[in-house]
């Protein structure tokens, strides 16, 4: 028959991994912002201003 305390060991290990992932998630997010840093200022600025006139395109 299995040791009933073995299930608690697995639960404790999973809880420890979950706590570790939760503690490291801000570091991972900040590191990914630096690694995948794209220049967001150029994305928002287009060369032409949008034309909202109702004239048909030629």
C-alpha distance matrix in Angstrom:
0.0 3.8 6.6 8.8 11.8 11.4 12.8 15.6 16.4 17.1 19.0 21.0 21.8 23.0 25.0 26.6 27.6 29.0 31.0 32.2 33.4 35.1 36.8 38.1 39.2 42.7 43.2 42.2 44.6 47.4 47.0 47.0 50.2 51.8 50.6 51.5 54.7 57.2 60.6 60.3 64.0 65.4 63.2 64.7 68.3 69.7 73.1 74.6 74.6 73.3 76.1 75.8 79.2 79.6 81.9 80.9 79.8 82.5
3.8 0.0 3.8 6.1 8.7 7.7 9.2 12.1 12.7 13.3 15.4 17.3 18.0 19.3 21.3 22.8 23.8 25.3 27.3 28.5 29.7 31.4 33.1 34.3 35.5 39.0 39.5 38.5 40.9 43.7 43.3 43.4 46.6 48.2 47.0 48.0 51.1 53.7 57.0 56.8 60.4 61.9 59.8 61.3 64.8 66.4 69.7 71.3 71.3 70.1 73.0 72.7 76.2 76.7 79.0 78.0 76.9 79.6
6.6 3.8 0.0 3.8 5.4 5.5 7.9 9.8 10.4 11.9 13.8 15.1 16.2 18.0 19.6 20.8 22.3 23.9 25.4 26.7 28.3 29.8 31.2 32.7 34.1 37.5 37.9 37.3 39.8 42.4 42.1 42.5 45.6 47.1 46.1 47.4 50.3 53.0 56.3 56.1 59.6 61.3 59.3 60.7 64.3 66.0 69.4 71.1 71.0 69.9 72.9 72.7 76.2 76.8 79.2 78.4 77.3 80.0
8.8 6.1 3.8 0.0 3.8 5.4 5.9 7.5 9.4 10.8 11.7 13.3 15.1 16.4 17.6 19.3 21.1 22.1 23.5 25.3 26.8 28.0 29.5 31.3 32.6 35.8 36.6 36.1 38.3 41.0 41.0 41.3 44.2 46.0 45.3 46.3 49.1 51.8 55.0 54.5 58.0 59.8 57.8 58.9 62.6 64.4 67.8 69.4 69.1 67.9 70.9 70.5 74.0 74.6 77.2 76.4 75.5 78.3
11.8 8.7 5.4 3.8 0.0 3.8 5.4 5.2 6.5 9.0 9.9 10.6 12.5 14.5 15.3 16.5 18.6 20.0 21.0 22.6 24.5 25.6 26.8 28.7 30.2 33.4 34.0 33.7 36.1 38.6 38.6 39.2 42.1 43.7 43.1 44.4 47.0 49.9 53.0 52.7 56.1 58.0 56.2 57.4 60.9 62.9 66.3 68.0 67.7 66.8 69.8 69.6 73.2 74.0 76.5 75.9 74.9 77.7
11.4 7.7 5.5 5.4 3.8 0.0 3.8 5.4 5.0 6.5 8.7 9.8 10.7 12.5 14.2 15.3 16.8 18.5 20.0 21.1 22.8 24.4 25.7 27.1 28.6 32.0 32.4 31.8 34.3 36.9 36.6 37.0 40.1 41.6 40.7 42.0 44.9 47.7 50.9 50.7 54.2 55.9 54.1 55.5 59.0 60.8 64.2 65.9 65.8 64.9 68.0 67.8 71.4 72.2 74.6 73.8 72.7 75.4
12.8 9.2 7.9 5.9 5.4 3.8 0.0 3.8 5.4 5.3 6.3 8.6 9.9 10.7 12.3 14.2 15.5 16.5 18.3 20.0 21.2 22.5 24.3 25.8 26.9 30.3 31.1 30.3 32.5 35.3 35.3 35.5 38.4 40.2 39.5 40.4 43.3 45.9 49.1 48.7 52.2 53.9 51.9 53.1 56.7 58.5 62.0 63.5 63.3 62.2 65.2 64.9 68.5 69.2 71.6 70.9 69.9 72.7
15.6 12.1 9.8 7.5 5.2 5.4 3.8 0.0 3.8 5.4 4.9 6.0 8.4 9.7 10.2 12.0 14.1 15.0 16.1 18.0 19.7 20.6 22.1 24.1 25.4 28.5 29.4 29.1 31.2 33.8 34.0 34.5 37.3 39.1 38.6 39.7 42.3 45.1 48.2 47.7 51.1 53.0 51.2 52.3 55.9 57.9 61.3 63.0 62.6 61.7 64.7 64.5 68.1 68.9 71.5 70.9 70.0 72.8
16.4 12.7 10.4 9.4 6.5 5.0 5.4 3.8 0.0 3.8 5.4 5.1 6.1 8.6 9.8 10.4 12.3 14.1 15.2 16.4 18.3 19.8 20.9 22.5 24.2 27.3 27.7 27.4 29.9 32.4 32.2 32.9 35.8 37.3 36.7 38.1 40.8 43.7 46.8 46.7 50.1 51.9 50.2 51.6 55.1 57.1 60.4 62.3 62.1 61.4 64.5 64.5 68.1 69.1 71.5 70.9 69.8 72.5
17.1 13.3 11.9 10.8 9.0 6.5 5.3 5.4 3.8 0.0 3.8 5.4 5.0 6.1 8.5 9.8 10.5 12.2 14.1 15.2 16.4 18.2 19.8 21.0 22.3 25.7 26.2 25.4 27.9 30.5 30.3 30.6 33.7 35.3 34.5 35.6 38.4 41.2 44.4 44.2 47.7 49.4 47.6 49.0 52.5 54.3 57.7 59.5 59.4 58.5 61.6 61.6 65.2 66.0 68.4 67.7 66.5 69.2
19.0 15.4 13.8 11.7 9.9 8.7 6.3 4.9 5.4 3.8 0.0 3.8 5.4 5.1 6.1 8.6 9.9 10.4 12.2 14.1 15.3 16.3 18.2 19.9 20.9 24.2 25.2 24.6 26.6 29.4 29.6 29.9 32.7 34.6 34.1 35.1 37.7 40.4 43.4 42.9 46.3 48.3 46.3 47.5 51.1 53.0 56.5 58.1 57.8 56.9 59.9 59.7 63.3 64.2 66.7 66.2 65.2 68.0
21.0 17.3 15.1 13.3 10.6 9.8 8.6 6.0 5.1 5.4 3.8 0.0 3.8 5.5 5.0 6.1 8.6 9.7 10.4 12.2 14.1 15.1 16.3 18.2 19.8 22.8 23.5 23.5 25.7 28.1 28.3 29.1 31.8 33.4 33.2 34.5 36.9 39.9 42.8 42.5 45.8 47.9 46.2 47.3 50.9 53.0 56.4 58.2 57.9 57.2 60.4 60.3 64.0 65.1 67.6 67.2 66.1 68.9
21.8 18.0 16.2 15.1 12.5 10.7 9.9 8.4 6.1 5.0 5.4 3.8 0.0 3.8 5.4 5.0 6.3 8.6 9.8 10.5 12.3 14.2 15.2 16.5 18.2 21.5 21.7 21.3 23.9 26.3 26.1 26.8 29.8 31.2 30.6 32.0 34.7 37.7 40.8 40.7 44.1 46.0 44.4 45.8 49.2 51.3 54.6 56.5 56.5 55.8 59.1 59.2 62.9 64.0 66.4 65.8 64.6 67.3
23.0 19.3 18.0 16.4 14.5 12.5 10.7 9.7 8.6 6.1 5.1 5.5 3.8 0.0 3.8 5.4 5.1 6.1 8.6 9.8 10.5 12.2 14.2 15.3 16.3 19.8 20.5 19.7 21.9 24.6 24.6 24.9 27.8 29.6 29.0 30.0 32.7 35.5 38.6 38.3 41.7 43.6 41.7 43.1 46.6 48.5 51.9 53.7 53.6 52.8 56.0 56.0 59.6 60.6 63.0 62.4 61.3 64.0
25.0 21.3 19.6 17.6 15.3 14.2 12.3 10.2 9.8 8.5 6.1 5.0 5.4 3.8 0.0 3.8 5.4 5.0 6.1 8.5 9.8 10.4 12.2 14.2 15.2 18.3 19.4 19.2 21.2 23.7 24.2 24.8 27.3 29.2 29.1 30.2 32.5 35.4 38.2 37.7 41.0 43.1 41.4 42.5 46.0 48.2 51.6 53.4 53.0 52.3 55.5 55.4 59.1 60.2 62.7 62.4 61.4 64.2
26.6 22.8 20.8 19.3 16.5 15.3 14.2 12.0 10.4 9.8 8.6 6.1 5.0 5.4 3.8 0.0 3.8 5.4 5.1 6.1 8.6 9.8 10.5 12.2 14.1 17.1 17.5 17.7 20.1 22.2 22.4 23.5 26.1 27.6 27.5 29.0 31.3 34.4 37.3 37.1 40.3 42.5 41.0 42.2 45.7 47.9 51.3 53.3 53.1 52.6 56.0 56.1 59.8 61.1 63.5 63.2 62.0 64.8
27.6 23.8 22.3 21.1 18.6 16.8 15.5 14.1 12.3 10.5 9.9 8.6 6.3 5.1 5.4 3.8 0.0 3.8 5.5 5.0 6.1 8.5 9.8 10.5 12.0 15.4 15.7 15.1 17.7 20.1 20.0 20.7 23.5 25.1 24.6 26.0 28.5 31.5 34.6 34.5 37.9 39.8 38.3 39.7 43.1 45.2 48.5 50.5 50.5 50.0 53.3 53.6 57.3 58.6 60.9 60.4 59.1 61.7
29.0 25.3 23.9 22.1 20.0 18.5 16.5 15.0 14.1 12.2 10.4 9.7 8.6 6.1 5.0 5.4 3.8 0.0 3.8 5.4 5.1 6.1 8.6 9.9 10.5 13.8 15.0 14.4 16.3 19.0 19.5 19.9 22.4 24.4 24.3 25.3 27.6 30.4 33.3 32.8 36.2 38.2 36.5 37.6 41.2 43.3 46.8 48.6 48.3 47.7 50.9 51.0 54.7 55.9 58.4 58.0 56.9 59.7
31.0 27.3 25.4 23.5 21.0 20.0 18.3 16.1 15.2 14.1 12.2 10.4 9.8 8.6 6.1 5.1 5.5 3.8 0.0 3.8 5.5 5.0 6.1 8.6 9.9 12.6 13.7 14.2 16.0 18.2 19.0 20.1 22.2 24.0 24.4 25.7 27.6 30.6 33.3 32.9 36.0 38.3 36.9 37.9 41.3 43.7 47.1 49.0 48.7 48.3 51.6 51.7 55.4 56.9 59.4 59.3 58.1 61.0
32.2 28.5 26.7 25.3 22.6 21.1 20.0 18.0 16.4 15.2 14.1 12.2 10.5 9.8 8.5 6.1 5.0 5.4 3.8 0.0 3.8 5.4 5.1 6.1 8.5 11.3 11.4 11.8 14.4 16.2 16.4 17.8 20.3 21.6 21.7 23.4 25.5 28.7 31.5 31.5 34.6 36.8 35.6 36.9 40.2 42.6 45.9 48.0 47.9 47.7 51.2 51.5 55.2 56.8 59.1 58.9 57.6 60.3
33.4 29.7 28.3 26.8 24.5 22.8 21.2 19.7 18.3 16.4 15.3 14.1 12.3 10.5 9.8 8.6 6.1 5.1 5.5 3.8 0.0 3.8 5.4 5.2 5.9 9.4 10.0 9.4 11.6 14.2 14.4 15.1 17.7 19.4 19.3 20.6 22.8 25.8 28.7 28.6 31.9 33.9 32.5 33.8 37.2 39.4 42.7 44.8 44.7 44.4 47.8 48.1 51.8 53.3 55.6 55.3 54.0 56.7
35.1 31.4 29.8 28.0 25.6 24.4 22.5 20.6 19.8 18.2 16.3 15.1 14.2 12.2 10.4 9.8 8.5 6.1 5.0 5.4 3.8 0.0 3.8 5.5 5.3 8.0 9.8 10.1 11.3 13.7 14.9 15.7 17.6 19.7 20.3 21.3 23.0 25.9 28.5 27.9 31.0 33.4 31.9 32.8 36.3 38.7 42.1 44.0 43.6 43.3 46.7 46.8 50.6 52.1 54.6 54.5 53.3 56.2
36.8 33.1 31.2 29.5 26.8 25.7 24.3 22.1 20.9 19.8 18.2 16.3 15.2 14.2 12.2 10.5 9.8 8.6 6.1 5.1 5.4 3.8 0.0 3.8 5.7 7.1 8.1 9.6 11.3 12.7 13.9 15.5 17.3 18.8 19.7 21.3 22.7 25.9 28.3 28.1 31.0 33.5 32.5 33.4 36.7 39.3 42.6 44.7 44.4 44.4 47.9 48.2 52.0 53.8 56.1 56.2 54.9 57.7
38.1 34.3 32.7 31.3 28.7 27.1 25.8 24.1 22.5 21.0 19.9 18.2 16.5 15.3 14.2 12.2 10.5 9.9 8.6 6.1 5.2 5.5 3.8 0.0 3.8 5.7 5.3 6.2 8.7 10.1 10.6 12.3 14.4 15.7 16.2 18.0 19.7 23.0 25.6 25.7 28.8 31.0 30.1 31.4 34.6 37.1 40.3 42.6 42.5 42.6 46.2 46.7 50.5 52.3 54.5 54.5 53.0 55.6
39.2 35.5 34.1 32.6 30.2 28.6 26.9 25.4 24.2 22.3 20.9 19.8 18.2 16.3 15.2 14.1 12.0 10.5 9.9 8.5 5.9 5.3 5.7 3.8 0.0 3.8 5.4 5.0 6.1 8.6 9.7 10.4 12.3 14.4 15.0 16.1 17.7 20.7 23.3 23.1 26.2 28.5 27.2 28.4 31.7 34.1 37.5 39.5 39.4 39.3 42.8 43.2 47.0 48.7 51.0 50.9 49.5 52.2
42.7 39.0 37.5 35.8 33.4 32.0 30.3 28.5 27.3 25.7 24.2 22.8 21.5 19.8 18.3 17.1 15.4 13.8 12.6 11.3 9.4 8.0 7.1 5.7 3.8 0.0 3.8 5.4 5.1 6.1 8.4 9.8 10.6 12.6 14.1 15.3 16.2 19.2 21.4 21.0 23.9 26.4 25.5 26.5 29.6 32.4 35.6 37.8 37.5 37.7 41.3 41.8 45.6 47.5 49.8 50.0 48.6 51.3
43.2 39.5 37.9 36.6 34.0 32.4 31.1 29.4 27.7 26.2 25.2 23.5 21.7 20.5 19.4 17.5 15.7 15.0 13.7 11.4 10.0 9.8 8.1 5.3 5.4 3.8 0.0 3.8 5.5 5.2 6.0 8.5 9.9 10.8 12.1 14.1 15.1 18.6 20.9 21.3 24.1 26.5 25.9 27.2 30.2 32.9 35.9 38.4 38.5 38.9 42.6 43.4 47.1 49.2 51.3 51.3 49.7 52.2
42.2 38.5 37.3 36.1 33.7 31.8 30.3 29.1 27.4 25.4 24.6 23.5 21.3 19.7 19.2 17.7 15.1 14.4 14.2 11.8 9.4 10.1 9.6 6.2 5.0 5.4 3.8 0.0 3.8 5.5 5.1 6.1 8.6 10.0 10.3 11.8 13.7 17.0 19.8 20.2 23.4 25.3 24.4 26.1 29.1 31.5 34.6 37.0 37.3 37.5 41.1 42.0 45.7 47.6 49.6 49.4 47.7 50.1
44.6 40.9 39.8 38.3 36.1 34.3 32.5 31.2 29.9 27.9 26.6 25.7 23.9 21.9 21.2 20.1 17.7 16.3 16.0 14.4 11.6 11.3 11.3 8.7 6.1 5.1 5.5 3.8 0.0 3.8 5.5 5.2 6.3 8.9 9.9 10.4 11.8 14.7 17.3 17.1 20.3 22.5 21.4 22.7 25.9 28.4 31.6 33.9 33.9 34.1 37.7 38.4 42.2 44.1 46.2 46.1 44.5 47.1
47.4 43.7 42.4 41.0 38.6 36.9 35.3 33.8 32.4 30.5 29.4 28.1 26.3 24.6 23.7 22.2 20.1 19.0 18.2 16.2 14.2 13.7 12.7 10.1 8.6 6.1 5.2 5.5 3.8 0.0 3.8 5.4 5.1 6.5 8.8 10.1 10.4 13.7 15.8 16.1 18.9 21.3 20.9 22.2 25.0 27.8 30.8 33.3 33.4 34.0 37.7 38.7 42.4 44.6 46.6 46.7 45.0 47.5
47.0 43.3 42.1 41.0 38.6 36.6 35.3 34.0 32.2 30.3 29.6 28.3 26.1 24.6 24.2 22.4 20.0 19.5 19.0 16.4 14.4 14.9 13.9 10.6 9.7 8.4 6.0 5.1 5.5 3.8 0.0 3.8 5.4 5.2 6.1 8.6 9.7 13.3 16.0 17.0 19.9 21.8 21.5 23.4 26.1 28.6 31.3 34.1 34.6 35.3 39.0 40.2 43.9 46.1 47.8 47.7 45.8 48.0
47.0 43.4 42.5 41.3 39.2 37.0 35.5 34.5 32.9 30.6 29.9 29.1 26.8 24.9 24.8 23.5 20.7 19.9 20.1 17.8 15.1 15.7 15.5 12.3 10.4 9.8 8.5 6.1 5.2 5.4 3.8 0.0 3.8 5.3 4.9 5.8 7.9 11.1 14.2 15.0 18.3 19.8 19.0 21.1 24.0 26.1 29.0 31.7 32.3 32.6 36.3 37.5 41.2 43.2 44.9 44.6 42.7 44.9
50.2 46.6 45.6 44.2 42.1 40.1 38.4 37.3 35.8 33.7 32.7 31.8 29.8 27.8 27.3 26.1 23.5 22.4 22.2 20.3 17.7 17.6 17.3 14.4 12.3 10.6 9.9 8.6 6.3 5.1 5.4 3.8 0.0 3.8 5.6 5.5 5.6 8.7 11.2 11.8 14.9 16.8 16.3 18.1 20.8 23.3 26.2 28.8 29.3 29.9 33.6 34.9 38.5 40.7 42.4 42.4 40.6 42.9
51.8 48.2 47.1 46.0 43.7 41.6 40.2 39.1 37.3 35.3 34.6 33.4 31.2 29.6 29.2 27.6 25.1 24.4 24.0 21.6 19.4 19.7 18.8 15.7 14.4 12.6 10.8 10.0 8.9 6.5 5.2 5.3 3.8 0.0 3.8 5.7 5.1 8.9 11.1 12.8 15.5 17.1 17.3 19.4 21.7 24.2 26.7 29.7 30.5 31.5 35.2 36.8 40.3 42.7 44.2 44.2 42.1 44.2
50.6 47.0 46.1 45.3 43.1 40.7 39.5 38.6 36.7 34.5 34.1 33.2 30.6 29.0 29.1 27.5 24.6 24.3 24.4 21.7 19.3 20.3 19.7 16.2 15.0 14.1 12.1 10.3 9.9 8.8 6.1 4.9 5.6 3.8 0.0 3.8 5.6 9.0 12.1 14.1 17.1 18.0 17.9 20.6 22.8 24.8 27.3 30.3 31.3 32.2 35.9 37.5 41.0 43.3 44.6 44.2 42.0 43.9
51.5 48.0 47.4 46.3 44.4 42.0 40.4 39.7 38.1 35.6 35.1 34.5 32.0 30.0 30.2 29.0 26.0 25.3 25.7 23.4 20.6 21.3 21.3 18.0 16.1 15.3 14.1 11.8 10.4 10.1 8.6 5.8 5.5 5.7 3.8 0.0 3.8 6.2 9.8 11.4 14.7 15.4 14.7 17.5 19.9 21.7 24.3 27.1 28.2 28.8 32.4 34.1 37.5 39.7 41.0 40.6 38.3 40.3
54.7 51.1 50.3 49.1 47.0 44.9 43.3 42.3 40.8 38.4 37.7 36.9 34.7 32.7 32.5 31.3 28.5 27.6 27.6 25.5 22.8 23.0 22.7 19.7 17.7 16.2 15.1 13.7 11.8 10.4 9.7 7.9 5.6 5.1 5.6 3.8 0.0 3.8 6.6 8.6 11.5 12.6 12.6 15.1 17.3 19.5 22.0 24.9 25.9 26.9 30.6 32.4 35.9 38.2 39.5 39.4 37.2 39.2
57.2 53.7 53.0 51.8 49.9 47.7 45.9 45.1 43.7 41.2 40.4 39.9 37.7 35.5 35.4 34.4 31.5 30.4 30.6 28.7 25.8 25.9 25.9 23.0 20.7 19.2 18.6 17.0 14.7 13.7 13.3 11.1 8.7 8.9 9.0 6.2 3.8 0.0 3.8 5.8 8.9 9.2 9.0 11.9 13.9 15.8 18.3 21.3 22.4 23.4 27.1 29.0 32.4 34.8 36.0 35.8 33.5 35.5
60.6 57.0 56.3 55.0 53.0 50.9 49.1 48.2 46.8 44.4 43.4 42.8 40.8 38.6 38.2 37.3 34.6 33.3 33.3 31.5 28.7 28.5 28.3 25.6 23.3 21.4 20.9 19.8 17.3 15.8 16.0 14.2 11.2 11.1 12.1 9.8 6.6 3.8 0.0 3.8 5.6 6.1 7.1 9.6 11.0 13.3 15.6 18.7 19.8 21.3 25.0 27.1 30.4 33.1 34.2 34.3 32.1 34.0
60.3 56.8 56.1 54.5 52.7 50.7 48.7 47.7 46.7 44.2 42.9 42.5 40.7 38.3 37.7 37.1 34.5 32.8 32.9 31.5 28.6 27.9 28.1 25.7 23.1 21.0 21.3 20.2 17.1 16.1 17.0 15.0 11.8 12.8 14.1 11.4 8.6 5.8 3.8 0.0 3.8 5.5 5.2 6.7 9.1 11.8 14.7 17.3 17.7 18.8 22.6 24.3 27.8 30.4 31.8 32.2 30.2 32.5
64.0 60.4 59.6 58.0 56.1 54.2 52.2 51.1 50.1 47.7 46.3 45.8 44.1 41.7 41.0 40.3 37.9 36.2 36.0 34.6 31.9 31.0 31.0 28.8 26.2 23.9 24.1 23.4 20.3 18.9 19.9 18.3 14.9 15.5 17.1 14.7 11.5 8.9 5.6 3.8 0.0 3.8 5.5 5.7 6.7 10.0 12.6 15.2 15.6 17.3 21.0 23.0 26.3 29.3 30.5 31.2 29.3 31.5
65.4 61.9 61.3 59.8 58.0 55.9 53.9 53.0 51.9 49.4 48.3 47.9 46.0 43.6 43.1 42.5 39.8 38.2 38.3 36.8 33.9 33.4 33.5 31.0 28.5 26.4 26.5 25.3 22.5 21.3 21.8 19.8 16.8 17.1 18.0 15.4 12.6 9.2 6.1 5.5 3.8 0.0 3.8 5.5 5.3 7.5 9.7 12.8 14.0 15.8 19.5 21.8 25.0 27.9 28.8 29.1 26.9 28.8
63.2 59.8 59.3 57.8 56.2 54.1 51.9 51.2 50.2 47.6 46.3 46.2 44.4 41.7 41.4 41.0 38.3 36.5 36.9 35.6 32.5 31.9 32.5 30.1 27.2 25.5 25.9 24.4 21.4 20.9 21.5 19.0 16.3 17.3 17.9 14.7 12.6 9.0 7.1 5.2 5.5 3.8 0.0 3.8 5.6 7.1 10.3 12.6 13.5 14.4 18.1 20.2 23.5 26.0 27.2 27.3 25.2 27.4
64.7 61.3 60.7 58.9 57.4 55.5 53.1 52.3 51.6 49.0 47.5 47.3 45.8 43.1 42.5 42.2 39.7 37.6 37.9 36.9 33.8 32.8 33.4 31.4 28.4 26.5 27.2 26.1 22.7 22.2 23.4 21.1 18.1 19.4 20.6 17.5 15.1 11.9 9.6 6.7 5.7 5.5 3.8 0.0 3.8 6.3 9.9 11.4 11.3 12.2 15.9 17.7 21.1 23.9 25.3 25.9 24.2 26.7
68.3 64.8 64.3 62.6 60.9 59.0 56.7 55.9 55.1 52.5 51.1 50.9 49.2 46.6 46.0 45.7 43.1 41.2 41.3 40.2 37.2 36.3 36.7 34.6 31.7 29.6 30.2 29.1 25.9 25.0 26.1 24.0 20.8 21.7 22.8 19.9 17.3 13.9 11.0 9.1 6.7 5.3 5.6 3.8 0.0 3.8 6.6 8.6 8.9 10.9 14.6 16.9 20.0 23.0 24.1 24.8 23.0 25.1
69.7 66.4 66.0 64.4 62.9 60.8 58.5 57.9 57.1 54.3 53.0 53.0 51.3 48.5 48.2 47.9 45.2 43.3 43.7 42.6 39.4 38.7 39.3 37.1 34.1 32.4 32.9 31.5 28.4 27.8 28.6 26.1 23.3 24.2 24.8 21.7 19.5 15.8 13.3 11.8 10.0 7.5 7.1 6.3 3.8 0.0 3.8 5.5 6.9 8.7 12.2 14.9 17.8 20.7 21.3 21.8 19.6 21.6
73.1 69.7 69.4 67.8 66.3 64.2 62.0 61.3 60.4 57.7 56.5 56.4 54.6 51.9 51.6 51.3 48.5 46.8 47.1 45.9 42.7 42.1 42.6 40.3 37.5 35.6 35.9 34.6 31.6 30.8 31.3 29.0 26.2 26.7 27.3 24.3 22.0 18.3 15.6 14.7 12.6 9.7 10.3 9.9 6.6 3.8 0.0 3.8 6.8 9.5 12.2 15.6 17.7 20.8 20.8 21.3 18.8 20.2
74.6 71.3 71.1 69.4 68.0 65.9 63.5 63.0 62.3 59.5 58.1 58.2 56.5 53.7 53.4 53.3 50.5 48.6 49.0 48.0 44.8 44.0 44.7 42.6 39.5 37.8 38.4 37.0 33.9 33.3 34.1 31.7 28.8 29.7 30.3 27.1 24.9 21.3 18.7 17.3 15.2 12.8 12.6 11.4 8.6 5.5 3.8 0.0 3.7 6.3 8.5 12.0 14.0 17.1 17.1 17.8 15.6 17.2
74.6 71.3 71.0 69.1 67.7 65.8 63.3 62.6 62.1 59.4 57.8 57.9 56.5 53.6 53.0 53.1 50.5 48.3 48.7 47.9 44.7 43.6 44.4 42.5 39.4 37.5 38.5 37.3 33.9 33.4 34.6 32.3 29.3 30.5 31.3 28.2 25.9 22.4 19.8 17.7 15.6 14.0 13.5 11.3 8.9 6.9 6.8 3.7 0.0 3.8 6.3 9.3 11.7 15.1 15.7 17.1 15.6 17.8
73.3 70.1 69.9 67.9 66.8 64.9 62.2 61.7 61.4 58.5 56.9 57.2 55.8 52.8 52.3 52.6 50.0 47.7 48.3 47.7 44.4 43.3 44.4 42.6 39.3 37.7 38.9 37.5 34.1 34.0 35.3 32.6 29.9 31.5 32.2 28.8 26.9 23.4 21.3 18.8 17.3 15.8 14.4 12.2 10.9 8.7 9.5 6.3 3.8 0.0 3.8 6.3 9.2 12.2 13.3 14.5 13.4 16.2
76.1 73.0 72.9 70.9 69.8 68.0 65.2 64.7 64.5 61.6 59.9 60.4 59.1 56.0 55.5 56.0 53.3 50.9 51.6 51.2 47.8 46.7 47.9 46.2 42.8 41.3 42.6 41.1 37.7 37.7 39.0 36.3 33.6 35.2 35.9 32.4 30.6 27.1 25.0 22.6 21.0 19.5 18.1 15.9 14.6 12.2 12.2 8.5 6.3 3.8 0.0 3.8 5.6 8.8 9.7 11.2 10.7 13.5
75.8 72.7 72.7 70.5 69.6 67.8 64.9 64.5 64.5 61.6 59.7 60.3 59.2 56.0 55.4 56.1 53.6 51.0 51.7 51.5 48.1 46.8 48.2 46.7 43.2 41.8 43.4 42.0 38.4 38.7 40.2 37.5 34.9 36.8 37.5 34.1 32.4 29.0 27.1 24.3 23.0 21.8 20.2 17.7 16.9 14.9 15.6 12.0 9.3 6.3 3.8 0.0 3.8 6.5 8.8 10.9 11.5 14.9
79.2 76.2 76.2 74.0 73.2 71.4 68.5 68.1 68.1 65.2 63.3 64.0 62.9 59.6 59.1 59.8 57.3 54.7 55.4 55.2 51.8 50.6 52.0 50.5 47.0 45.6 47.1 45.7 42.2 42.4 43.9 41.2 38.5 40.3 41.0 37.5 35.9 32.4 30.4 27.8 26.3 25.0 23.5 21.1 20.0 17.8 17.7 14.0 11.7 9.2 5.6 3.8 0.0 3.8 5.6 8.5 9.9 13.0
79.6 76.7 76.8 74.6 74.0 72.2 69.2 68.9 69.1 66.0 64.2 65.1 64.0 60.6 60.2 61.1 58.6 55.9 56.9 56.8 53.3 52.1 53.8 52.3 48.7 47.5 49.2 47.6 44.1 44.6 46.1 43.2 40.7 42.7 43.3 39.7 38.2 34.8 33.1 30.4 29.3 27.9 26.0 23.9 23.0 20.7 20.8 17.1 15.1 12.2 8.8 6.5 3.8 0.0 3.8 6.4 9.0 12.2
81.9 79.0 79.2 77.2 76.5 74.6 71.6 71.5 71.5 68.4 66.7 67.6 66.4 63.0 62.7 63.5 60.9 58.4 59.4 59.1 55.6 54.6 56.1 54.5 51.0 49.8 51.3 49.6 46.2 46.6 47.8 44.9 42.4 44.2 44.6 41.0 39.5 36.0 34.2 31.8 30.5 28.8 27.2 25.3 24.1 21.3 20.8 17.1 15.7 13.3 9.7 8.8 5.6 3.8 0.0 3.8 6.5 9.0
80.9 78.0 78.4 76.4 75.9 73.8 70.9 70.9 70.9 67.7 66.2 67.2 65.8 62.4 62.4 63.2 60.4 58.0 59.3 58.9 55.3 54.5 56.2 54.5 50.9 50.0 51.3 49.4 46.1 46.7 47.7 44.6 42.4 44.2 44.2 40.6 39.4 35.8 34.3 32.2 31.2 29.1 27.3 25.9 24.8 21.8 21.3 17.8 17.1 14.5 11.2 10.9 8.5 6.4 3.8 0.0 3.8 6.4
79.8 76.9 77.3 75.5 74.9 72.7 69.9 70.0 69.8 66.5 65.2 66.1 64.6 61.3 61.4 62.0 59.1 56.9 58.1 57.6 54.0 53.3 54.9 53.0 49.5 48.6 49.7 47.7 44.5 45.0 45.8 42.7 40.6 42.1 42.0 38.3 37.2 33.5 32.1 30.2 29.3 26.9 25.2 24.2 23.0 19.6 18.8 15.6 15.6 13.4 10.7 11.5 9.9 9.0 6.5 3.8 0.0 3.8
82.5 79.6 80.0 78.3 77.7 75.4 72.7 72.8 72.5 69.2 68.0 68.9 67.3 64.0 64.2 64.8 61.7 59.7 61.0 60.3 56.7 56.2 57.7 55.6 52.2 51.3 52.2 50.1 47.1 47.5 48.0 44.9 42.9 44.2 43.9 40.3 39.2 35.5 34.0 32.5 31.5 28.8 27.4 26.7 25.1 21.6 20.2 17.2 17.8 16.2 13.5 14.9 13.0 12.2 9.0 6.4 3.8 0.0
